[in-house]
Amino acid sequence: MEIKLKDTERIDDIQLKGLRLIQDTTGFCFGVDAVLLANFATVRRGASVVDLGTGTGIIPILIAGKSEAKEIVGSEIQEEVYEMATRSVKLNNLECISNSLLASI
């Protein structure tokens, strides 16, 4: 799937099952804290997960790559960041996991 990047964006390999994340080099980029938090969460098979203030969507994407959750929802109020996270979901073909992987408020 072809995903269009803005001039200040890049695609990073998150080192998990080939998953990638779009990040804006002029904005917040995820760090080790997001990776630690995603690894700290115990997600059972068939569980539903919600990430409030998901930002770039890094935590839901990591959880999608390491769990068998039934539904993963990331909620973000910043339109530009939400749109970037949505493109990352599409880039990784994760929209089929749940219709609500990301939701804008």
MOPAC internal coordinates of N, CA, C and O (Angstrom, degrees):
PM7 1SCF
backbone

  N    0.0000 0     0.00 0     0.00 0    0    0    0
  C    1.4498 1     0.00 0     0.00 0    1    0    0
  C    1.5223 1   108.73 1     0.00 0    2    1    0
  O    1.2310 1   121.01 1   -47.71 1    3    2    1
  N    1.3119 1   115.67 1   132.29 1    3    2    1
  C    1.4564 1   120.34 1   179.63 1    5    3    2
  C    1.5267 1   109.52 1   -88.34 1    6    5    3
  O    1.2310 1   121.33 1   -55.77 1    7    6    5
  N    1.3157 1   115.05 1   124.23 1    7    6    5
  C    1.4570 1   122.26 1   179.03 1    9    7    6
  C    1.5213 1   107.18 1  -115.80 1   10    9    7
  O    1.2310 1   120.47 1   -51.52 1   11   10    9
  N    1.3110 1   116.70 1   128.48 1   11   10    9
  C    1.4660 1   120.76 1   179.36 1   13   11   10
  C    1.5205 1   109.68 1   -84.33 1   14   13   11
  O    1.2310 1   121.46 1   -47.65 1   15   14   13
  N    1.3312 1   114.81 1   132.35 1   15   14   13
  C    1.4564 1   121.45 1   176.84 1   17   15   14
  C    1.5165 1   109.99 1  -102.71 1   18   17   15
  O    1.2310 1   121.18 1   -32.88 1   19   18   17
  N    1.3241 1   115.35 1   147.12 1   19   18   17
  C    1.4571 1   120.78 1   172.77 1   21   19   18
  C    1.5270 1   107.90 1   -80.22 1   22   21   19
  O    1.2310 1   120.17 1   -14.45 1   23   22   21
  N    1.3347 1   117.28 1   165.55 1   23   22   21
  C    1.4668 1   121.75 1  -175.29 1   25   23   22
  C    1.5240 1   113.49 1   -55.71 1   26   25   23
  O    1.2310 1   119.56 1   147.27 1   27   26   25
  N    1.3230 1   118.45 1   -32.73 1   27   26   25
  C    1.4650 1   121.53 1  -175.54 1   29   27   26
  C    1.5230 1   113.29 1   -99.02 1   30   29   27
  O    1.2310 1   120.06 1  -169.90 1   31   30   29
  N    1.3400 1   117.48 1    10.10 1   31   30   29
  C    1.4599 1   120.49 1  -177.40 1   33   31   30
  C    1.5236 1   111.93 1  -102.73 1   34   33   31
  O    1.2310 1   122.24 1   -23.68 1   35   34   33
  N    1.3243 1   113.31 1   156.32 1   35   34   33
  C    1.4669 1   120.75 1   175.21 1   37   35   34
  C    1.5242 1   108.23 1  -140.59 1   38   37   35
  O    1.2310 1   120.78 1   -17.29 1   39   38   37
  N    1.3239 1   116.12 1   162.71 1   39   38   37
  C    1.4613 1   121.81 1   175.36 1   41   39   38
  C    1.5207 1   107.24 1  -109.42 1   42   41   39
  O    1.2310 1   121.22 1   -54.99 1   43   42   41
  N    1.3422 1   115.27 1   125.01 1   43   42   41
  C    1.4621 1   121.28 1   179.49 1   45   43   42
  C    1.5232 1   110.03 1  -110.28 1   46   45   43
  O    1.2310 1   120.83 1   -41.09 1   47   46   45
  N    1.3227 1   116.03 1   138.91 1   47   46   45
  C    1.4568 1   122.92 1   173.38 1   49   47   46
  C    1.5230 1   106.67 1   -80.32 1   50   49   47
  O    1.2310 1   119.79 1   -57.45 1   51   50   49
  N    1.3374 1   118.01 1   122.55 1   51   50   49
  C    1.4649 1   119.07 1  -177.44 1   53   51   50
  C    1.5302 1   112.30 1   -92.08 1   54   53   51
  O    1.2310 1   120.31 1  -169.12 1   55   54   53
  N    1.3116 1   117.02 1    10.88 1   55   54   53
  C    1.4663 1   123.21 1   172.16 1   57   55   54
  C    1.5246 1   113.57 1    61.30 1   58   57   55
  O    1.2310 1   120.80 1  -141.78 1   59   58   57
  N    1.3309 1   116.08 1    38.22 1   59   58   57
  C    1.4647 1   121.06 1   177.07 1   61   59   58
  C    1.5164 1   108.26 1  -145.95 1   62   61   59
  O    1.2310 1   120.77 1   -72.07 1   63   62   61
  N    1.3156 1   116.14 1   107.93 1   63   62   61
  C    1.4671 1   122.40 1   175.26 1   65   63   62
  C    1.5234 1   113.49 1    52.09 1   66   65   63
  O    1.2310 1   120.11 1  -147.38 1   67   66   65
  N    1.3193 1   117.40 1    32.62 1   67   66   65
  C    1.4533 1   121.62 1   178.10 1   69   67   66
  C    1.5156 1   115.01 1    75.15 1   70   69   67
  O    1.2310 1   120.01 1  -170.78 1   71   70   69
  N    1.3249 1   117.58 1     9.22 1   71   70   69
  C    1.4601 1   120.54 1  -179.65 1   73   71   70
  C    1.5213 1   110.99 1   -70.16 1   74   73   71
  O    1.2310 1   121.33 1   -34.42 1   75   74   73
  N    1.3326 1   115.06 1   145.58 1   75   74   73
  C    1.4601 1   121.23 1  -178.67 1   77   75   74
  C    1.5177 1   109.61 1  -131.80 1   78   77   75
  O    1.2310 1   120.79 1   -20.97 1   79   78   77
  N    1.3197 1   116.09 1   159.03 1   79   78   77
  C    1.4536 1   121.58 1  -177.06 1   81   79   78
  C    1.5151 1   109.74 1  -137.30 1   82   81   79
  O    1.2310 1   120.84 1   -45.90 1   83   82   81
  N    1.3185 1   116.00 1   134.10 1   83   82   81
  C    1.4629 1   121.37 1   175.00 1   85   83   82
  C    1.5181 1   107.52 1   -84.20 1   86   85   83
  O    1.2310 1   120.73 1   -48.61 1   87   86   85
  N    1.3316 1   116.21 1   131.39 1   87   86   85
  C    1.4593 1   121.16 1   177.94 1   89   87   86
  C    1.5210 1   109.35 1  -133.75 1   90   89   87
  O    1.2310 1   121.19 1   -31.49 1   91   90   89
  N    1.3151 1   115.33 1   148.51 1   91   90   89
  C    1.4623 1   122.03 1   177.51 1   93   91   90
  C    1.5220 1   107.75 1   -95.81 1   94   93   91
  O    1.2310 1   120.64 1   -58.98 1   95   94   93
  N    1.3138 1   116.37 1   121.02 1   95   94   93
  C    1.4692 1   120.66 1  -176.37 1   97   95   94
  C    1.5233 1   112.83 1   -67.85 1   98   97   95
  O    1.2310 1   120.06 1   164.63 1   99   98   97
  N    1.3455 1   117.50 1   -15.37 1   99   98   97
  C    1.4679 1   120.09 1   179.05 1  101   99   98
  C    1.5289 1   111.82 1   -97.40 1  102  101   99
  O    1.2310 1   120.50 1   178.48 1  103  102  101
  N    1.3259 1   116.64 1    -1.52 1  103  102  101
  C    1.4646 1   121.02 1  -178.62 1  105  103  102
  C    1.5141 1   110.50 1  -120.44 1  106  105  103
  O    1.2310 1   121.25 1    16.54 1  107  106  105
  N    1.3215 1   115.21 1  -163.46 1  107  106  105
  C    1.4578 1   121.46 1   179.86 1  109  107  106
  C    1.5201 1   110.16 1   -70.34 1  110  109  107
  O    1.2310 1   120.91 1   -48.12 1  111  110  109
  N    1.3289 1   115.86 1   131.88 1  111  110  109
  C    1.4591 1   121.91 1   173.41 1  113  111  110
  C    1.5240 1   107.84 1  -116.24 1  114  113  111
  O    1.2310 1   120.39 1   -37.60 1  115  114  113
  N    1.3165 1   116.86 1   142.40 1  115  114  113
  C    1.4608 1   120.04 1  -175.47 1  117  115  114
  C    1.5197 1   111.15 1   -63.33 1  118  117  115
  O    1.2310 1   121.63 1   -24.72 1  119  118  117
  N    1.3194 1   114.49 1   155.28 1  119  118  117
  C    1.4578 1   121.09 1   178.85 1  121  119  118
  C    1.5165 1   110.72 1  -128.28 1  122  121  119
  O    1.2310 1   121.21 1    10.43 1  123  122  121
  N    1.3046 1   115.30 1  -169.57 1  123  122  121
  C    1.4558 1   121.28 1  -177.10 1  125  123  122
  C    1.5337 1   111.45 1   -63.57 1  126  125  123
  O    1.2310 1   119.57 1   153.78 1  127  126  125
  N    1.3175 1   118.42 1   -26.22 1  127  126  125
  C    1.4637 1   120.58 1  -179.93 1  129  127  126
  C    1.5286 1   111.68 1   -61.29 1  130  129  127
  O    1.2310 1   119.80 1   141.16 1  131  130  129
  N    1.3173 1   117.99 1   -38.84 1  131  130  129
  C    1.4640 1   121.25 1   178.35 1  133  131  130
  C    1.5308 1   110.68 1   -66.15 1  134  133  131
  O    1.2310 1   120.73 1   140.04 1  135  134  133
  N    1.3126 1   116.22 1   -39.96 1  135  134  133
  C    1.4625 1   120.81 1   179.16 1  137  135  134
  C    1.5261 1   109.70 1   -65.75 1  138  137  135
  O    1.2310 1   120.50 1   135.77 1  139  138  137
  N    1.3255 1   116.66 1   -44.23 1  139  138  137
  C    1.4675 1   120.65 1   178.54 1  141  139  138
  C    1.5276 1   111.20 1   -62.20 1  142  141  139
  O    1.2310 1   120.30 1   136.89 1  143  142  141
  N    1.3252 1   117.04 1   -43.11 1  143  142  141
  C    1.4634 1   120.47 1  -179.95 1  145  143  142
  C    1.5307 1   111.13 1   -63.72 1  146  145  143
  O    1.2310 1   120.15 1   136.29 1  147  146  145
  N    1.3205 1   117.31 1   -43.71 1  147  146  145
  C    1.4685 1   120.53 1   178.50 1  149  147  146
  C    1.5255 1   110.87 1   -62.91 1  150  149  147
  O    1.2310 1   120.15 1   144.23 1  151  150  149
  N    1.3234 1   117.33 1   -35.77 1  151  150  149
  C    1.4600 1   120.90 1   178.70 1  153  151  150
  C    1.5218 1   112.30 1   -77.04 1  154  153  151
  O    1.2310 1   119.91 1   154.19 1  155  154  153
  N    1.3165 1   117.77 1   -25.81 1  155  154  153
  C    1.4570 1   122.67 1   179.68 1  157  155  154
  C    1.5278 1   111.49 1   -71.37 1  158  157  155
  O    1.2310 1   120.79 1   145.34 1  159  158  157
  N    1.3191 1   116.09 1   -34.66 1  159  158  157
  C    1.4712 1   120.87 1  -177.00 1  161  159  158
  C    1.5272 1   110.67 1   -69.20 1  162  161  159
  O    1.2310 1   121.09 1   -47.94 1  163  162  161
  N    1.3176 1   115.52 1   132.06 1  163  162  161
  C    1.4574 1   121.32 1   174.02 1  165  163  162
  C    1.5203 1   107.18 1   -96.98 1  166  165  163
  O    1.2310 1   120.90 1   -65.06 1  167  166  165
  N    1.3125 1   115.88 1   114.94 1  167  166  165
  C    1.4642 1   121.06 1  -177.20 1  169  167  166
  C    1.5187 1   108.15 1  -115.80 1  170  169  167
  O    1.2310 1   120.97 1   -65.00 1  171  170  169
  N    1.3147 1   115.76 1   115.00 1  171  170  169
  C    1.4563 1   120.97 1  -179.68 1  173  171  170
  C    1.5289 1   111.23 1   -79.71 1  174  173  171
  O    1.2310 1   121.27 1   -24.32 1  175  174  173
  N    1.3114 1   115.18 1   155.68 1  175  174  173
  C    1.4707 1   121.24 1   176.35 1  177  175  174
  C    1.5295 1   109.20 1   -56.26 1  178  177  175
  O    1.2310 1   120.87 1   -48.53 1  179  178  177
  N    1.3300 1   115.94 1   131.47 1  179  178  177
  C    1.4569 1   122.02 1   178.27 1  181  179  178
  C    1.5204 1   114.79 1    80.83 1  182  181  179
  O    1.2310 1   120.10 1  -175.36 1  183  182  181
  N    1.3314 1   117.42 1     4.64 1  183  182  181
  C    1.4692 1   121.40 1  -178.62 1  185  183  182
  C    1.5209 1   111.49 1   -75.41 1  186  185  183
  O    1.2310 1   121.83 1   -18.95 1  187  186  185
  N    1.3248 1   114.11 1   161.05 1  187  186  185
  C    1.4607 1   121.20 1   171.11 1  189  187  186
  C    1.5188 1   107.70 1  -107.17 1  190  189  187
  O    1.2310 1   120.52 1   -41.82 1  191  190  189
  N    1.3378 1   116.62 1   138.18 1  191  190  189
  C    1.4606 1   122.88 1  -176.57 1  193  191  190
  C    1.5181 1   108.81 1  -126.41 1  194  193  191
  O    1.2310 1   120.56 1   -40.16 1  195  194  193
  N    1.3354 1   116.54 1   139.84 1  195  194  193
  C    1.4583 1   121.64 1   175.89 1  197  195  194
  C    1.5211 1   108.60 1  -127.88 1  198  197  195
  O    1.2310 1   120.58 1   -47.14 1  199  198  197
  N    1.3372 1   116.49 1   132.86 1  199  198  197
  C    1.4620 1   122.68 1   174.51 1  201  199  198
  C    1.5221 1   107.45 1  -118.70 1  202  201  199
  O    1.2310 1   120.77 1   -73.75 1  203  202  201
  N    1.3278 1   116.13 1   106.25 1  203  202  201
  C    1.4634 1   120.91 1  -179.86 1  205  203  202
  C    1.5184 1   109.55 1   -84.47 1  206  205  203
  O    1.2310 1   120.37 1   -50.09 1  207  206  205
  N    1.3233 1   116.90 1   129.91 1  207  206  205
  C    1.4620 1   120.99 1  -175.61 1  209  207  206
  C    1.5144 1   110.20 1    72.06 1  210  209  207
  O    1.2310 1   120.92 1  -128.83 1  211  210  209
  N    1.3159 1   115.85 1    51.17 1  211  210  209
  C    1.4620 1   122.36 1  -170.64 1  213  211  210
  C    1.5265 1   114.33 1   -68.81 1  214  213  211
  O    1.2310 1   119.94 1   160.80 1  215  214  213
  N    1.3238 1   117.72 1   -19.20 1  215  214  213
  C    1.4684 1   119.66 1  -179.59 1  217  215  214
  C    1.5118 1   110.94 1    61.85 1  218  217  215
  O    1.2310 1   120.50 1    56.54 1  219  218  217
  N    1.3109 1   116.65 1  -123.46 1  219  218  217
  C    1.4633 1   121.90 1  -177.82 1  221  219  218
  C    1.5185 1   113.30 1   -73.74 1  222  221  219
  O    1.2310 1   120.39 1   171.48 1  223  222  221
  N    1.3328 1   116.85 1    -8.52 1  223  222  221
  C    1.4611 1   120.58 1  -179.17 1  225  223  222
  C    1.5139 1   113.30 1    88.82 1  226  225  223
  O    1.2310 1   120.00 1  -167.46 1  227  226  225
  N    1.3200 1   117.60 1    12.54 1  227  226  225
  C    1.4589 1   120.54 1  -175.88 1  229  227  226
  C    1.5213 1   112.55 1   -59.74 1  230  229  227
  O    1.2310 1   119.44 1   135.68 1  231  230  229
  N    1.3257 1   118.67 1   -44.32 1  231  230  229
  C    1.4661 1   119.91 1  -176.44 1  233  231  230
  C    1.5328 1   111.10 1   -67.31 1  234  233  231
  O    1.2310 1   118.63 1   131.34 1  235  234  233
  N    1.3360 1   120.22 1   -48.66 1  235  234  233
  C    1.4720 1   118.17 1   176.42 1  237  235  234
  C    1.5339 1   113.37 1   -60.03 1  238  237  235
  O    1.2310 1   120.11 1   143.80 1  239  238  237
  N    1.3176 1   117.39 1   -36.20 1  239  238  237
  C    1.4714 1   119.68 1   179.91 1  241  239  238
  C    1.5253 1   110.47 1   -68.80 1  242  241  239
  O    1.2310 1   120.02 1   138.61 1  243  242  241
  N    1.3307 1   117.57 1   -41.39 1  243  242  241
  C    1.4675 1   120.49 1   176.08 1  245  243  242
  C    1.5288 1   110.31 1   -62.53 1  246  245  243
  O    1.2310 1   120.34 1   134.73 1  247  246  245
  N    1.3218 1   116.95 1   -45.27 1  247  246  245
  C    1.4666 1   120.17 1  -179.91 1  249  247  246
  C    1.5266 1   110.66 1   -63.84 1  250  249  247
  O    1.2310 1   119.82 1   141.90 1  251  250  249
  N    1.3172 1   117.96 1   -38.10 1  251  250  249
  C    1.4662 1   121.08 1   176.65 1  253  251  250
  C    1.5247 1   110.72 1   -61.02 1  254  253  251
  O    1.2310 1   120.80 1   144.23 1  255  254  253
  N    1.3304 1   116.07 1   -35.77 1  255  254  253
  C    1.4559 1   120.16 1  -178.88 1  257  255  254
  C    1.5096 1   114.44 1   -77.32 1  258  257  255
  O    1.2310 1   120.01 1   158.77 1  259  258  257
  N    1.3287 1   117.59 1   -21.23 1  259  258  257
  C    1.4640 1   119.36 1  -174.74 1  261  259  258
  C    1.5122 1   114.81 1  -116.96 1  262  261  259
  O    1.2310 1   119.97 1  -175.85 1  263  262  261
  N    1.3250 1   117.67 1     4.15 1  263  262  261
  C    1.4607 1   118.65 1  -177.51 1  265  263  262
  C    1.5245 1   110.86 1  -135.12 1  266  265  263
  O    1.2310 1   121.66 1    -3.03 1  267  266  265
  N    1.3181 1   114.42 1   176.97 1  267  266  265
  C    1.4562 1   121.52 1   174.64 1  269  267  266
  C    1.5257 1   108.86 1  -117.72 1  270  269  267
  O    1.2310 1   121.27 1  -136.05 1  271  270  269
  N    1.3337 1   115.18 1    43.95 1  271  270  269
  C    1.4633 1   120.60 1   178.41 1  273  271  270
  C    1.5270 1   109.73 1   -64.21 1  274  273  271
  O    1.2310 1   121.07 1   -33.36 1  275  274  273
  N    1.3202 1   115.56 1   146.64 1  275  274  273
  C    1.4595 1   120.63 1   178.03 1  277  275  274
  C    1.5211 1   110.41 1   -78.40 1  278  277  275
  O    1.2310 1   120.94 1   142.28 1  279  278  277
  N    1.3328 1   115.81 1   -37.72 1  279  278  277
  C    1.4587 1   120.59 1  -176.03 1  281  279  278
  C    1.5267 1   108.68 1  -145.34 1  282  281  279
  O    1.2310 1   120.92 1   -44.86 1  283  282  281
  N    1.3163 1   115.85 1   135.14 1  283  282  281
  C    1.4571 1   121.59 1   176.78 1  285  283  282
  C    1.5261 1   107.10 1  -129.26 1  286  285  283
  O    1.2310 1   121.10 1   -57.55 1  287  286  285
  N    1.3186 1   115.49 1   122.45 1  287  286  285
  C    1.4593 1   120.95 1  -177.91 1  289  287  286
  C    1.5174 1   108.51 1  -118.72 1  290  289  287
  O    1.2310 1   120.54 1   -51.77 1  291  290  289
  N    1.3115 1   116.56 1   128.23 1  291  290  289
  C    1.4599 1   122.37 1   171.76 1  293  291  290
  C    1.5092 1   107.97 1  -113.93 1  294  293  291
  O    1.2310 1   120.21 1   -51.62 1  295  294  293
  N    1.3078 1   117.20 1   128.38 1  295  294  293
  C    1.4583 1   121.58 1  -178.52 1  297  295  294
  C    1.5276 1   109.38 1  -112.17 1  298  297  295
  O    1.2310 1   120.53 1   -48.21 1  299  298  297
  N    1.3189 1   116.59 1   131.79 1  299  298  297
  C    1.4700 1   121.79 1  -177.89 1  301  299  298
  C    1.5209 1   109.46 1  -143.96 1  302  301  299
  O    1.2310 1   120.31 1   -45.46 1  303  302  301
  N    1.3511 1   117.01 1   134.54 1  303  302  301
  C    1.4625 1   120.39 1  -178.65 1  305  303  302
  C    1.5270 1   113.30 1   -95.90 1  306  305  303
  O    1.2310 1   119.47 1   162.53 1  307  306  305
  N    1.3169 1   118.62 1   -17.47 1  307  306  305
  C    1.4668 1   121.17 1   179.32 1  309  307  306
  C    1.5316 1   108.43 1   -82.16 1  310  309  307
  O    1.2310 1   120.55 1   -66.33 1  311  310  309
  N    1.3233 1   116.56 1   113.67 1  311  310  309
  C    1.4604 1   121.13 1  -173.72 1  313  311  310
  C    1.5266 1   113.80 1   -56.83 1  314  313  311
  O    1.2310 1   119.80 1   134.22 1  315  314  313
  N    1.3246 1   117.99 1   -45.78 1  315  314  313
  C    1.4687 1   120.55 1  -177.97 1  317  315  314
  C    1.5173 1   111.75 1   -64.24 1  318  317  315
  O    1.2310 1   120.22 1   138.77 1  319  318  317
  N    1.3226 1   117.18 1   -41.23 1  319  318  317
  C    1.4593 1   121.33 1   179.89 1  321  319  318
  C    1.5259 1   109.91 1   -69.65 1  322  321  319
  O    1.2310 1   120.70 1   139.26 1  323  322  321
  N    1.3285 1   116.27 1   -40.74 1  323  322  321
  C    1.4693 1   120.89 1   176.42 1  325  323  322
  C    1.5285 1   110.72 1   -58.32 1  326  325  323
  O    1.2310 1   120.77 1   135.06 1  327  326  325
  N    1.3250 1   116.14 1   -44.94 1  327  326  325
  C    1.4626 1   120.97 1  -178.91 1  329  327  326
  C    1.5321 1   110.52 1   -63.33 1  330  329  327
  O    1.2310 1   120.40 1   139.84 1  331  330  329
  N    1.3303 1   116.85 1   -40.16 1  331  330  329
  C    1.4661 1   120.87 1   178.50 1  333  331  330
  C    1.5321 1   110.13 1   -65.81 1  334  333  331
  O    1.2310 1   120.39 1   136.57 1  335  334  333
  N    1.3319 1   116.86 1   -43.43 1  335  334  333
  C    1.4626 1   120.98 1   178.64 1  337  335  334
  C    1.5297 1   110.86 1   -62.75 1  338  337  335
  O    1.2310 1   120.57 1   140.79 1  339  338  337
  N    1.3208 1   116.51 1   -39.21 1  339  338  337
  C    1.4578 1   121.06 1   178.25 1  341  339  338
  C    1.5247 1   110.81 1   -61.74 1  342  341  339
  O    1.2310 1   120.54 1   139.73 1  343  342  341
  N    1.3245 1   116.57 1   -40.27 1  343  342  341
  C    1.4730 1   119.73 1   177.19 1  345  343  342
  C    1.5253 1   110.96 1   -65.78 1  346  345  343
  O    1.2310 1   120.02 1   144.80 1  347  346  345
  N    1.3478 1   117.56 1   -35.20 1  347  346  345
  C    1.4724 1   120.31 1   176.63 1  349  347  346
  C    1.5260 1   111.06 1   -64.87 1  350  349  347
  O    1.2310 1   120.53 1   140.85 1  351  350  349
  N    1.3313 1   116.59 1   -39.15 1  351  350  349
  C    1.4681 1   120.66 1   176.74 1  353  351  350
  C    1.5244 1   109.38 1   -60.85 1  354  353  351
  O    1.2310 1   120.11 1   133.97 1  355  354  353
  N    1.3167 1   117.40 1   -46.03 1  355  354  353
  C    1.4645 1   121.70 1   179.45 1  357  355  354
  C    1.5279 1   110.88 1   -65.34 1  358  357  355
  O    1.2310 1   120.29 1   139.54 1  359  358  357
  N    1.3230 1   117.06 1   -40.46 1  359  358  357
  C    1.4637 1   122.17 1   179.34 1  361  359  358
  C    1.5260 1   110.90 1   -56.53 1  362  361  359
  O    1.2310 1   120.71 1   144.53 1  363  362  361
  N    1.3276 1   116.24 1   -35.47 1  363  362  361
  C    1.4612 1   121.95 1  -177.51 1  365  363  362
  C    1.5242 1   113.49 1   -96.63 1  366  365  363
  O    1.2310 1   120.28 1  -173.31 1  367  366  365
  N    1.3299 1   117.06 1     6.69 1  367  366  365
  C    1.4661 1   121.96 1  -178.66 1  369  367  366
  C    1.5273 1   111.92 1    53.68 1  370  369  367
  O    1.2310 1   120.78 1  -138.84 1  371  370  369
  N    1.3171 1   116.11 1    41.16 1  371  370  369
  C    1.4583 1   120.88 1  -178.94 1  373  371  370
  C    1.5158 1   113.37 1   -97.22 1  374  373  371
  O    1.2310 1   119.87 1   174.14 1  375  374  373
  N    1.3121 1   117.85 1    -5.86 1  375  374  373
  C    1.4547 1   119.03 1  -178.97 1  377  375  374
  C    1.5247 1   111.38 1   -64.34 1  378  377  375
  O    1.2310 1   119.79 1   161.42 1  379  378  377
  N    1.3190 1   118.00 1   -18.58 1  379  378  377
  C    1.4676 1   120.47 1   179.23 1  381  379  378
  C    1.5248 1   111.64 1   -76.44 1  382  381  379
  O    1.2310 1   119.30 1   162.09 1  383  382  381
  N    1.3310 1   118.95 1   -17.91 1  383  382  381
  C    1.4625 1   121.41 1   179.19 1  385  383  382
  C    1.5161 1   109.79 1   -65.57 1  386  385  383
  O    1.2310 1   120.88 1   137.47 1  387  386  385
  N    1.2896 1   115.93 1   -42.53 1  387  386  385
  C    1.4586 1   120.81 1   179.98 1  389  387  386
  C    1.5193 1   108.60 1  -158.80 1  390  389  387
  O    1.2310 1   120.56 1   -35.69 1  391  390  389
  N    1.3005 1   116.54 1   144.31 1  391  390  389
  C    1.4502 1   120.43 1   176.43 1  393  391  390
  C    1.5201 1   111.20 1   -68.86 1  394  393  391
  O    1.2310 1   120.11 1   167.63 1  395  394  393
  N    1.3183 1   117.39 1   -12.37 1  395  394  393
  C    1.4579 1   119.99 1  -175.22 1  397  395  394
  C    1.5218 1   112.28 1  -121.92 1  398  397  395
  O    1.2310 1   119.74 1  -142.43 1  399  398  397
  N    1.3275 1   118.10 1    37.57 1  399  398  397
  C    1.4520 1   119.80 1   179.22 1  401  399  398
  C    1.5169 1   110.29 1   -58.91 1  402  401  399
  O    1.2310 1   120.20 1   143.43 1  403  402  401
  N    1.3150 1   117.23 1   -36.57 1  403  402  401
  C    1.4632 1   121.54 1   175.04 1  405  403  402
  C    1.5134 1   108.89 1  -133.75 1  406  405  403
  O    1.2310 1   121.29 1   -41.11 1  407  406  405
  N    1.3024 1   115.14 1   138.89 1  407  406  405
  C    1.4657 1   119.97 1   179.58 1  409  407  406
  C    1.5245 1   109.75 1  -135.19 1  410  409  407
  O    1.2310 1   120.25 1   -49.64 1  411  410  409
  N    1.2881 1   117.12 1   130.36 1  411  410  409
  C    1.4544 1   121.75 1   176.89 1  413  411  410
  C    1.5212 1   109.25 1   -90.12 1  414  413  411
  O    1.2310 1   120.53 1   -40.70 1  415  414  413
  N    1.3035 1   116.60 1   139.30 1  415  414  413
  C    1.4696 1   120.27 1   178.83 1  417  415  414
  C    1.5000 1   108.98 1   -99.04 1  418  417  415
  O    1.2310 1   120.10 1   180.00 1  419  418  417

